[in-house]
Amino acid sequence: MRTTNYFLTIVLFFACTLSIHAQTMDEMWDSSVSGKANPNLKWFKEAKFGMFIHWGLYAKLAGEWKGKRYYGSGEWIMSQARIPVAEYKEVAKTFNPIKFNADEWAQLAKDAGIKYMVITAKHHEGFSMFDTKVSDFDIVDATPYKKDPMKALAEATRKRGIQFGFYYSQFQDWYEPNGGKNSWDFDETKKDYQKYYREKAIPQLKELLGNYGPLGIVWFDTPGGMTKEQTLNFVNDLRVLQPKSLFSSRVGHGLGDYRDFGDSEVPDTPIKGAWESIYTHNDSWGYIKHDMNFKTPAEIIRLLANVASKGGNLMLNVGPDGEGNIPEYSVKFLKETGKWLDKNGESIYGSTYGLIPAQPWGVSTSKPGKQYLHVMRRPLDGKLLIPDFKGKVAKVYNLVSQQQLSWKNTGKDIWIDLPVFEADAANTVVVVEYSGKIDDYDLKVPITVSGQYPENIVGATYARLKGNAKIQSLTYSHYYGDWKHTVCVTDIKSNNDEADFAIRVTEPGVYKIALEYSCAPESAKQEGSMTVNGQEFLFRTLRTSDFDKKAPLPFIKHVIATTTFSKAADYQISIRPLQNGIELFKLKSVILEPVK
């Protein structure tokens, strides 16, 4: 897997430099899909939860090559280890996934509450996981397995009402002399990409679209080697074979039917239209036997709710091993997620983004006349605040138990009395039924600050800017494949540049205020000013790493002030440089912690 800024990142990675891809808030969620809505998008927008499967020869290697272990993206081992085509071809002779069971995989998806599945038919390694007549480097011709698992999986998913689709790497193909991005075997300056498309990519895509029944999705990746006009002809040619199939945005040139964000990326605010966030269950997309960092059921459930609260789908990846087994923790944790969805699915499936900005207690999703509150952190006193709610509330109740909850209006706010529930509950859903019109998601609504939460985080997204300050999305990694995305306030350089944050303190008391930021060595030791509660607090920036630009973005939580809010009210926190200079820091959030 790769983010859409692949070409820049991979060049910089192999040059051992840090890739930080920055976009302004106006640009960061720019249109990467066709201006015309596909009439078949309805099922996709309602599905909310998909399963990605990365499976290929890399699964057999399991993250090791010639006694050396590799970390990050297991499906990239051929590239990371610079394995020659001749040697990689030998791996196929030992690939025999006899434990693969299409019905078990499809049933796992069903049990997990999955609504669609996408599997790698051909990843960048160039090996085809289906019976292709275009190349003999495929699972039927090159391995002792001699069967087509894609045929069986397509049938098994459809029996269970799950939409099925293929991932296909249309440009990168490290096996082919004219395929994209193998520079260790082939001379990049002599490649004929159009020949590769004509002789392999397009014929194989036609096989996939013509031989496996109706497909819900064709998921492309890392476009290249074609102009927009060529890509349009490519897309139109394929649509004839599957007129109802959806094409992902990574087909390139804004010609997809829905938008895919970068790997492991969720927008901070709602995005209208059809889009998808893709995550993997552990750290690698393809199987690595020493990668055991699996997301817990609670983490999956909260991630799913967060993505749905922004209006999108979550497609969660699993990486089966070389024998055809899905890792045991993926099986176990996905089934637990399915149990939660079985009871709470109404708040996810068919929902749209929430109209209540993210609060310390969690996020919201919407259906007509209903707001679903996904309570992930219960306030200690059980009193949950919905600020500035303009609808007329009819009733409030727990989704699972249907127990009605008491609530009251206080000015523009709604306060709900929550019953006691498990402190570590992944996500307790409360339904608010209302009439009337409430405002769309409003970034101007003050962020709640309360002593009922161990910390109150006000993200950079909510900053109101002055001068040349910007809000940007930054992409970086700690190691290859470990893509991170965060939104920061940047370009605060002069005392005319400022970031202001509106907060609503609902519980008076003493609070510590910290700034979470990343500060390059050259930006360290500059002075800044934070004004809050009628007081100015001065600070000096701290470098967040002794490393040079090879380092990823490290963040520090720098306590700036201790202050007393004497009454419940709206306040503003203002941050600016004290002198003119270079960028003060990259500000990720303001954190307020109650002092007990």
For each residue, the residues with C-beta under 8 A, 3 or more apart:
1: 54 73 75 221 263 278 280 285 317 481
2: 6 9 10 221 222 263
3: 6 9 21 262 263 265 475 483
4: 32 249 250 260 262
5: 8 9 19 21 262 475
6: 2 3 9 10 222
7: 10 11 224
8: 5 11 12 19 21
9: 2 3 5 6 12 13 19 21 475
10: 2 6 7 13 14 181
11: 7 8 14 15
12: 8 9 15 17 18 19
13: 9 10 16 17 19 477 480
14: 10 11
15: 11 12
16: 13 550
17: 12 13 549 550
18: 12 476 549 550 551 552 553
19: 5 8 9 12 13 475 476 477
20: 474 475 476 553
21: 3 5 8 9 473 474 475
22: 472 473 474 490
23: 27 28 30 472 473
24: 27 28 470 471 472
25: 28 461 470 471 472 473 487
26:
27: 23 24 30
28: 23 24 25 267 472 473 487
29: 267 271
30: 23 27
31: 35 254 259
32: 4 249 254 256 259 260
33: 249 254 255 256 257 258 259 273 274
34: 38 254 255 256 257
35: 31
36:
37: 41 273 274
38: 34 41 246 257 258
39:
40: 43 44 244 245 246 257
41: 37 38 44 45 246 257 258 274
42: 45 46
43: 40 46 47 115 163 216
44: 40 41 47 116 163 216 217 246 258 274 313
45: 41 42 274 313
46: 42 43 115 349 350
47: 43 44 50 115 116 163 313 349
48: 115 304 307 308 313 314 348 349 350 351
49: 112 113 114 115 304 313 314 315 316 341 348 349
50: 47 114 115 116 117 118 276 313 314 315 316
51: 109 112 114 116 117 118 315 316 317 318
52: 117 118 119 167 278 280 285 315 316 317 318
53: 105 117 118 119 120 317 318 319 320
54: 1 74 75 120 123 167 280 285 286 287 317 318 319
55: 59 119 120 129 286 287 319 320
56: 59 75 120 122 123 125 127 129 286
57: 60 61 88 91 92 95 125 127
58: 61 74 75 76 77 78 123 125 286 287
59: 55 56 62 74 97 286 287 319 320 321 322
60: 57 91 94 95 322
61: 57 58 64 65 74 77 91 322
62: 59 74 287 288 289 321 322
63: 69 70 71 74 77 284 287 288 289 290 291
64: 61 67 68 69 70 289
65: 61 68 70 77 81 83
66: 81
67: 64
68: 64 65 81
69: 63 64 290
70: 63 64 65 74 77 80 81 288
71: 63 283 284 288 290 291 479 480 481
72: 76 80 283 284 479 480 481 482
73: 1 76 284 285 286 480 481
74: 54 58 59 61 62 63 70 77 284 285 286 287 288 291 319
75: 1 54 56 58 120 123 124 125 284 285 286 319
76: 58 72 73 79 80 124 286 480 481
77: 58 61 63 65 70 74 80 81 83 286
78: 58 81 83 88 124 125 174
79: 76 82 124 174 181 182
80: 70 72 76 77 480
81: 65 66 68 70 77 78
82: 79 184
83: 65 77 78 87 88
84: 87 88 184 185
85: 88 89 174 175 182 185
86: 89 90
87: 83 84 90 91
88: 57 78 83 84 85 91 125 174 175
89: 85 86 92 137 142 175
90: 86 87 93 94
91: 57 60 61 87 88 94 95
92: 57 89 95 127 137 142 143
93: 90 142 143 144
94: 60 90 91 144
95: 57 60 91 92 139 142 143 144 145 322
96: 143 144 145 323
97: 59 100 145 149 320 322 323 324
98: 145 323 324
99: 323 324 325
100: 97 105 149 320 323 324
101: 104 105 324
102: 105 106 149 152 153 155 156
103: 106 107 156
104: 101 107 108
105: 53 100 101 102 108 109 153 156 320 326
106: 102 103 109 110 117 153 156 157 159 160 162
107: 103 104 110 111 156 160
108: 104 105 111 112 326 331 334 335
109: 51 105 106 112 114 117 157 160 162
110: 106 107 114 160 161 162
111: 107 108 334 335 338
112: 49 51 108 109 334 335 337 338 341
113: 49 337 338 341 342 345
114: 49 50 51 109 110 117 162 334
115: 43 46 47 48 49 50 162 163 349
116: 44 47 50 51 162 163 164 165 216 217 315
117: 50 51 52 53 106 109 114 153 157 162 163 164 165
118: 50 51 52 53 164 165 166 167 217 219 315
119: 52 53 55 129 150 153 165 166 167
120: 53 54 55 56 75 123 129 166 167
121: 128 129 130 150 166 167 168 204 208
122: 56 126 127 128 129 168 169 173 204
123: 54 56 58 75 120 127 167 169 286
124: 75 76 78 79 169 172 173 174 181 221 222
125: 56 57 58 75 78 88 174 175
126: 122 135 137 173 174 175 176 179
127: 56 57 92 122 123 137 138 139 142 175
128: 121 122 132 134 135 137 138 139 204
129: 55 56 119 120 121 122 138 139 149 150
130: 121 138 139 140 148 149 150 151 207 208 212
131: 138 139 140 148 150 151
132: 128 135 138 140 204 207
133: 207
134: 128 199 200 203 204 207
135: 126 128 132 138 200 204
136: 141 142
137: 89 92 126 127 128 141 142 175
138: 127 128 129 130 131 132 135 141 142
139: 95 127 128 129 130 131 142 143 145 147 148 149
140: 130 131 132 143 145 146 147 148
141: 136 137 138
142: 89 92 93 95 127 136 137 138 139
143: 92 93 95 96 139 140 146
144: 93 94 95 96
145: 95 96 97 98 139 140 149
146: 140 143
147: 139 140 152
148: 130 131 139 140 151 152
149: 97 100 102 129 130 139 145 152 153 324
150: 119 121 129 130 131 153 154 166 208 212
151: 130 131 148 154 155 212
152: 102 147 148 149 155 156
153: 102 105 106 117 119 149 150 156 157 164
154: 150 151 157 158 164 212 213
155: 102 151 152 158 159 213
156: 102 103 105 106 107 152 153 159 160
157: 106 109 117 153 154 160 162 163 164
158: 154 155 161 162 164 213
159: 106 155 156
160: 106 107 109 110 156 157
161: 110 158
162: 106 109 110 114 115 116 117 157 158
163: 43 44 47 115 116 117 157 216 217
164: 116 117 118 153 154 157 158 212 213 215 216
165: 116 117 118 119 215 216 217 218 219 245 246
166: 118 119 120 121 150 208 212 215 217 218 219
167: 52 54 118 119 120 121 123 219 220 221
168: 121 122 201 204 205 208 218 219 220 221
169: 122 123 124 172 173 220 221 222
170: 197 201 205 220 221 222 223 251
171: 179 180 181 193 201 222 223 224 225 226
172: 124 169 179 180 181 221 222 224
173: 122 124 126 169 176 179 180 182 196 200 201
174: 78 79 85 88 124 125 126 179 181 182 185
175: 85 88 89 125 126 127 137 179 182
176: 126 173 179 182 196 200
177: 185 186 191
178: 186 191 192 193 195 196 199
179: 126 171 172 173 174 175 176 182 191 196 200
180: 171 172 173 191 193 196 222 224 225
181: 10 79 124 171 172 174
182: 79 85 173 174 175 176 179 185 186
183: 186 187 188
184: 82 84
185: 84 85 174 177 182
186: 177 178 182 183 190 191
187: 183 190 191
188: 183 191
189:
190: 186 187
191: 177 178 179 180 186 187 188 196
192: 178 195 196
193: 171 178 180 196 197 224 225 226
194: 197 198 225 226
195: 178 192 198 199
196: 173 176 178 179 180 191 192 193 199 200 201 225
197: 170 193 194 200 201 202 225 226 234
198: 194 195 202 203
199: 134 178 195 196 203
200: 134 135 173 176 179 196 197 203 204
201: 168 170 171 173 196 197 204 205
202: 197 198 205 206 234 237
203: 134 198 199 200 206 207
204: 121 122 128 132 134 135 168 200 201 207 208
205: 168 170 201 202 208 209 218 238
206: 202 203 209 210 238 241
207: 130 132 133 134 203 204 210 211
208: 121 130 150 166 168 204 205 211 212 215 218
209: 205 206 212 215 218 238 241 242 245
210: 206 207 241
211: 207 208
212: 130 150 151 154 164 166 208 209 215
213: 154 155 158 164
214: 242 244 245
215: 164 165 166 208 209 212 218 242 245
216: 43 44 116 163 164 165 245 246
217: 44 116 118 163 165 166 245 246 247 248
218: 165 166 168 205 208 209 215 238 242 245 246 247 248
219: 118 165 166 167 168 248 250 260
220: 167 168 169 170 223 247 248 250 251 252 256
221: 1 2 124 167 168 169 170 172 248 250
222: 2 6 124 169 170 171 172 180 250
223: 170 171 220 226 231 250 251 252 253
224: 7 171 172 180 193 252
225: 171 180 193 194 196 197
226: 171 193 194 197 223 230 231 234 252 253
227: 230 231 253
228: 231 232 252 253 255
229: 232 233
230: 226 227 233 234
231: 223 226 227 228 234 235 251 252 253 255
232: 228 229 235 236 253 255
233: 229 230 236 237
234: 197 202 226 230 231 237 238 251
235: 231 232 238 239 247 251 255
236: 232 233 239 240
237: 202 233 234 240
238: 205 206 209 218 234 235 241 242 247
239: 235 236 242 243 245 247
240: 236 237 243
241: 206 209 210 238
242: 209 214 215 218 238 239 245
243: 239 240
244: 40 214
245: 40 165 209 214 215 216 217 218 239 242
246: 38 40 41 44 165 216 217 218 257 258
247: 217 218 220 235 238 239 251 255 256 257
248: 217 218 219 220 221 251 256 257 258 260 276
249: 4 32 33 254 256 257 258 259 260
250: 4 219 220 221 222 223 256 260
251: 170 220 223 231 234 235 247 248 255 256
252: 220 223 224 226 228 231 255
253: 223 226 227 228 231 232
254: 31 32 33 34 249
255: 33 34 228 231 232 235 247 251 252
256: 32 33 34 220 247 248 249 250 251 259 260
257: 33 34 38 40 41 246 247 248 249 274
258: 33 38 41 44 246 248 249 273 274 275 276
259: 31 32 33 249 256 271 273 274 275 276
260: 4 32 219 248 249 250 256 275 276 278
261: 265 266 267 275 276 277 278 312
262: 3 4 5 265 475 483 485
263: 1 2 3 278 279 280 285 483
264: 278 279 280 483 484 485
265: 3 261 262 277 475 483 485
266: 261 277 303 306 307 310 312 485
267: 28 29 261 270 271 310 312
268: 310 459 461 487
269: 310 441 443 461
270: 267 309 310 311 353 354 441
271: 29 259 267 275 310 311 312 353
272: 311 353
273: 33 37 258 259 311
274: 33 37 41 44 45 257 258 259 313
275: 258 259 260 261 271 311 312 313
276: 50 248 258 259 260 261 312 313 314 315
277: 261 265 266 307 312 313 314 315
278: 1 52 260 261 263 264 314 315 316 317
279: 263 264 295 303 314 315 316 317
280: 1 52 54 263 264 283 284 285 316 317 318 319
281: 294 295 300 316 317 318 319 327 329 330 333 334
282: 291 292 293 294 295 319 327 329 330
283: 71 72 280 288 291 293 481 482
284: 63 71 72 73 74 75 280 287 288 291 319 481
285: 1 52 54 73 74 75 263 280 317 319 481
286: 54 55 56 58 59 73 74 75 76 77 123 319
287: 54 55 58 59 62 63 74 284 319 320 321 322 327
288: 62 63 70 71 74 283 284 291 319
289: 62 63 64 321
290: 63 69 71
291: 63 71 74 282 283 284 288
292: 282 329
293: 282 283
294: 281 282 327 329 330 333
295: 279 281 282 299 300 303 333
296: 299 300 333
297: 300 301 333 336 337 340 426
298: 301 302 424 426 427
299: 295 296 302 303
300: 281 295 296 297 303 304 316 333 334 337
301: 297 298 304 305 337 340 426 427
302: 298 299 305 306 374 376 426 427
303: 266 279 295 299 300 306 307 314 316
304: 48 49 300 301 307 308 314 337 348
305: 301 302 308 309 347 348 362 363 365 374 376 427
306: 266 302 303 309 310 363
307: 48 266 277 303 304 310 312 313 314
308: 48 304 305 311 312 313 314 347 348 351 353 365
309: 270 305 306 353 354 358 363 364 365 374
310: 266 267 268 269 270 271 306 307 353
311: 270 271 272 273 275 308 352 353
312: 261 266 267 271 275 276 277 307 308
313: 44 45 47 48 49 50 274 275 276 277 307 308
314: 48 49 50 276 277 278 279 303 304 307 308
315: 49 50 51 52 116 118 276 277 278 279
316: 49 50 51 52 278 279 280 281 300 303 334
317: 1 51 52 53 54 278 279 280 281 285
318: 51 52 53 54 280 281 326 327 330 334
319: 53 54 55 59 74 75 280 281 282 284 285 286 287 288 327
320: 53 55 59 97 100 105 287 324 325 326 327
321: 59 62 287 289 324 325 327
322: 59 60 61 62 95 97 287
323: 96 97 98 99 100
324: 97 98 99 100 101 149 320 321
325: 99 320 321 328
326: 105 108 318 320 330 331
327: 281 282 287 294 318 319 320 321 330 331
328: 325 331 332
329: 281 282 292 294 332 333
330: 281 282 294 318 326 327 333 334
331: 108 326 327 328 334 335
332: 328 329 335 336
333: 281 294 295 296 297 300 329 330 336 337
334: 108 111 112 114 281 300 316 318 330 331 337 338
335: 108 111 112 331 332 338 339
336: 297 332 333 339 340
337: 112 113 297 300 301 304 333 334 340 341
338: 111 112 113 334 335 341 342
339: 335 336 342 343
340: 297 301 336 337 343 344 426 427
341: 49 112 113 337 338 344 345 348
342: 113 338 339 345
343: 339 340 399 400
344: 340 341 347 348 399 400 427 429
345: 113 341 342 348 349
346: 349 372 399
347: 305 308 344 351 365 372 374 399 429 431
348: 48 49 304 305 308 341 344 345 351 365
349: 46 47 48 49 115 345 346
350: 46 48 367
351: 48 308 347 348 365 366 367 372
352: 311 365 366 367
353: 270 271 272 308 309 310 311 365 366 441
354: 270 309 363 364 365 366 371 372 441
355: 364 366 371 438 439 440 441
356: 359 363 364 371 373 386 389 441
357: 441 442 443 445 447 462
358: 309 362 363
359: 356 362 363 385 386 387 447 448
360: 377 379 448 449 450 452 453 456 457
361: 373 375 376 377 378 379 384 385 453
362: 305 358 359 373 374 375 376 377 427
363: 305 306 309 354 356 358 359 374 376
364: 309 354 355 356 371 372 373 374
365: 305 308 309 347 348 351 352 353 354 371 372 374
366: 351 352 353 354 355 370 371 372
367: 350 351 352 370 372
368:
369: 433 434 435
370: 366 367 431 432 433 434
371: 354 355 356 364 365 366 386 391 431 432 434
372: 346 347 351 354 364 365 366 367 399 429 430 431 432
373: 356 361 362 364 384 386 416 429 430 431 432
374: 302 305 309 347 362 363 364 365 427 428 429
375: 361 362 378 384 418 427 428 429 430
376: 302 305 361 362 363 426 427
377: 360 361 362 453
378: 361 375 382 384 418 421 423 425 428
379: 360 361 382 383 384 385 418 450 452 453
380: 451 452 453
381: 452
382: 378 379 417 418 419 420
383: 379 415 416 417 418 452
384: 361 373 375 378 379 415 416 417 418 430
385: 359 361 379 413 414 415 448 450 506
386: 356 359 371 373 389 413 414 415 416 432
387: 359 412 413 445 446 448 504
388: 412 413 439 442 445
389: 356 386 393 412 413 414 434 438
390: 412 436 437 438 439
391: 371 432 434 435 436 437 438
392: 434 435 436
393: 389 396 407 409 414 432 433 434
394: 433 434 435
395: 404 433
396: 393 404 405 406 407 416 430 431 432 433
397: 402 403 404 405 430 431
398: 401 402 403 405 419 428 429 430 431
399: 343 344 346 347 372 402 429 430 431
400: 343 344 429
401: 398
402: 397 398 399
403: 397 398 419
404: 395 396 397
405: 396 397 398 416 417 418 419 430
406: 396 416 417
407: 393 396 414 415 416 417
408: 414 415
409: 393 413 414
410: 413 414 415
411:
412: 387 388 389 390
413: 385 386 387 388 389 409 410
414: 385 386 389 393 407 408 409 410 432
415: 383 384 385 386 407 408 410
416: 373 383 384 386 396 405 406 407 430 432
417: 382 383 384 405 406 407
418: 375 378 379 382 383 384 405 421 428 430
419: 382 398 403 405
420: 382
421: 378 418 425 428
422: 425
423: 378
424: 298
425: 378 421 422 428
426: 297 298 301 302 340 376
427: 298 301 302 305 340 344 362 374 375 376
428: 374 375 378 398 418 421 425
429: 344 347 372 373 374 375 398 399 400
430: 372 373 375 384 396 397 398 399 405 416 418
431: 347 370 371 372 373 396 397 398 399
432: 370 371 372 373 386 391 393 396 414 416
433: 369 370 393 394 395 396
434: 369 370 371 389 391 392 393 394 438
435: 369 391 392 394
436: 390 391 392
437: 390 391
438: 355 389 390 391 434
439: 355 388 390 442
440: 355
441: 269 270 353 354 355 356 357
442: 357 388 439 445
443: 269 357 461 462
444: 502
445: 357 387 388 442
446: 387 502 503 504 570
447: 357 359 456 458 462 501 502 503 504
448: 359 360 385 387 456 503 504 506
449: 360 456 458 503 504 505 506 507 511 565 592
450: 360 379 385 453 456 505 506 507 594
451: 380 507 509 511 594 596
452: 360 379 380 381 383 507
453: 360 361 377 379 380 450 456 594
454: 593 594
455: 591 592 593
456: 360 447 448 449 450 453 503 591 592 593
457: 360 589 590 591
458: 447 449 462 501 503 573 589 590 591 592
459: 268 462 487 588 589
460: 463 471 487 488 489 499 587 588 589
461: 25 268 269 443 471 487
462: 357 443 447 458 459 501 502
463: 460 469 471 489 499 500 501 587
464: 499 500 501 502
465: 469 470 471 489 497 498 499 500
466: 469 496 497 498 499 500
467: 492 494 496 497 498
468: 491 493 494 496 497
469: 463 465 466 489 490 491 492 497 498 499
470: 24 25 465 489 490 491
471: 24 25 460 461 463 465 487 488 489 490
472: 22 23 24 25 28 487 488 490
473: 21 22 23 25 28 485 486 487
474: 20 21 22 485 486 487 488 490 553 586
475: 3 5 9 19 20 21 262 265 483 484 485
476: 18 19 20 483 484 552 553
477: 13 19 480 481 482 483 484 552
478: 482 484 552
479: 71 72 482
480: 13 71 72 73 76 80 477
481: 1 71 72 73 76 283 284 285 477
482: 72 283 477 478 479
483: 3 262 263 264 265 475 476 477
484: 264 475 476 477 478 552 553
485: 262 264 265 266 473 474 475
486: 473 474 553 588
487: 25 28 268 459 460 461 471 472 473 474 588
488: 460 471 472 474 517 518 586 587 588
489: 460 463 465 469 470 471 492 499 575 586 587
490: 22 469 470 471 472 474 583 586 587
491: 468 469 470 497 583
492: 467 469 489 497 498 499 575 576 577 583 584 585 587
493: 468 497 577 580 581 582 583 584
494: 467 468 497 577 580 581
495: 576 577 578 579 580
496: 466 467 468 576
497: 465 466 467 468 469 491 492 493 494 576 577
498: 465 466 467 469 492 574 575 576
499: 460 463 464 465 466 469 489 492 574 575 576 587
500: 463 464 465 466 572 573 574 575
501: 447 458 462 463 464 572 573 574 575 590
502: 444 446 447 462 464 570 571 572
503: 446 447 448 449 456 458 570 571 572 573 592
504: 387 446 447 448 449 568 569 570 571
505: 449 450 508 565 567 568 569 570 571
506: 385 448 449 450 568
507: 449 450 451 452 568 594
508: 505 564 565 566 567 568
509: 451 564 565 594 595
510: 562 563 564 594 595
511: 449 451 562 563 564 565 592 593 594 595
512: 559 561 562 592 593 595
513: 530 532 537 559 560 561 562 563 573 590 591 592
514: 557 558 559 560 590 591 592 593
515: 530 539 557 558 560 575 585 587 589 590 591
516: 555 556 557 558 587 588 589 590 591
517: 488 541 544 555 556 558 585 586 587 588
518: 488 544 553 554 555 556 585 586 588
519: 523 524 541 542 543 544 556 584 585 586
520: 523 524 543 544 545 549
521: 524 543 545 546 548
522: 582
523: 519 520 526 541 543 582 583 584 585
524: 519 520 521 541 542 543
525: 540 541 543
526: 523 540 541 577 578 579 581 582 584
527: 538 539 540 541 577 578 579
528: 538 539 540 541 575 576 577 578 584 585
529: 536 537 538 539 574 575 576 577 578
530: 513 515 536 537 538 539 560 561 573 574 575
531: 535 536 537 572 573 574
532: 513 535 537 561 563 571 572 573 574
533: 563 564 565 571
534:
535: 531 532 561 563
536: 529 530 531
537: 513 529 530 531 532 560 561 563
538: 527 528 529 530 578
539: 515 527 528 529 530 558 560
540: 525 526 527 528
541: 517 519 523 524 525 526 527 528 558 584 585
542: 519 524 556 558
543: 519 520 521 523 524 525 546
544: 517 518 519 520 554 555 556
545: 520 521 551 554
546: 521 543
547: 550 551
548: 521 551
549: 17 18 520
550: 16 17 18 547
551: 18 545 547 548 554
552: 18 476 477 478 484
553: 18 20 474 476 484 486 518 586
554: 518 544 545 551
555: 516 517 518 544 588
556: 516 517 518 519 542 544
557: 514 515 516 591
558: 514 515 516 517 539 541 542
559: 512 513 514 562
560: 513 514 515 530 537 539
561: 512 513 530 532 535 537
562: 510 511 512 513 559 595
563: 510 511 513 532 533 535 537
564: 508 509 510 511 533
565: 449 505 508 509 511 533 568 569 571
566: 508
567: 505 508
568: 504 505 506 507 508 565
569: 504 505 565
570: 446 502 503 504 505
571: 502 503 504 505 532 533 565
572: 500 501 502 503 531 532
573: 458 500 501 503 513 530 531 532 590
574: 498 499 500 501 529 530 531 532
575: 489 492 498 499 500 501 515 528 529 530 587 590
576: 492 495 496 497 498 499 528 529
577: 492 493 494 495 497 526 527 528 529 580 581 584
578: 495 526 527 528 529 538
579: 495 526 527
580: 493 494 495 577
581: 493 494 526 577 584
582: 493 522 523 526
583: 490 491 492 493 523 586
584: 492 493 519 523 526 528 541 577 581 587
585: 492 515 517 518 519 523 528 541
586: 474 488 489 490 517 518 519 553 583
587: 460 463 488 489 490 492 499 515 516 517 575 584 590
588: 459 460 486 487 488 516 517 518 555
589: 457 458 459 460 515 516
590: 457 458 501 513 514 515 516 573 575 587
591: 455 456 457 458 513 514 515 516 557
592: 449 455 456 458 503 511 512 513 514
593: 454 455 456 511 512 514
594: 450 451 453 454 507 509 510 511
595: 509 510 511 512 562
596: 451
